[in-house]
Amino acid sequence: MDSGGSETTQYENQKQAFVTLAEATAPDPGSPELLNHRIEAKYAQARLLTLATFQTDPKRARLAQRMASTHINACKMLLLGG
């Protein structure tokens, strides 16, 4: 398998593990609040990645990339083997 596919699989596995962790530790795993939080987090991360990719100001693009990486790494730290 190519490295791109391998990275995608690893990302998907980490994403699913984090969803499982969030649901397991939430007071009410099926709550609208948890779903809302997940949607807002996904939107925020997508926005950062969009800015990192398409921002014409190199300084702002680098900042967005660093912020996106920081948030992803913070989530990985919550997972065993992350």
N, C-alpha and C positions, 0 to 999 in steps of 0.2 A: 504494500500500500504506500502511496506517496506521502510525503511528510505533511502536505496540506490536509489530506484526508485524516491522517493520524491526529493532527492538531485539532481538527474539527471534532473528531470522536472524543478526544480528551476534554475539550471544552464542553461538549454536550453531557458527558459523564459528570463533570464538575458541577455544571448547571443543575442537573437532576439531583445530585447529592445535596446541593445547597437548598433546593426547593424542599426536599425531604426533611432536611434539618430545620428549616423554617416552619414547616407544618408540624413537626414533632415537638417543637418548643413553644408553639403558639398556644395561648389559652383556648382558642377556638379555631382549629385548623381550617374549617370551612367558612370562616367569617368573611364578610365583604371587606372589612378593614384590611385583612391580610392580602386578599386579592388586589385591593386598591394599592397597597404598598408595593406589591410585586410589579404591577403595571407602571406605577410612577418610577420605580427604580429602573425598569427596563427602558422607559422613555428617556430618563436622564442619561443613562449609559449610551443609548443610541444617539442622543444629541451630542454628547462629548465626542463620540467616534465620528459623527458627521462633521463636526467642527475640525477635528484633527485631520480629516481627509480633504475637505473642500475649502477650508479657511484660506483666504488669500494672504493674510498677514502671518508670516512664518512664526513669529513669537506667540501669537494666539494659538496657532495650530500645535506648536510644541507643548504649550501649557495644557491644551485640551487632551493631547495624547498622554501626557504625564498624569493628569487627573484620572483619565479612564483607566490607565494601568494601575494607579494607586488603589482605586476602588475594586478592581478585579483582584488585585493581590490581597487586599483586606478580606475579601470573601474567601479566597483560597486558604488563608491562614486559619479560618474557622473549620476547615475540613482536615481530617487526618490524611496525610499523604499529599496535601495540597501544595 
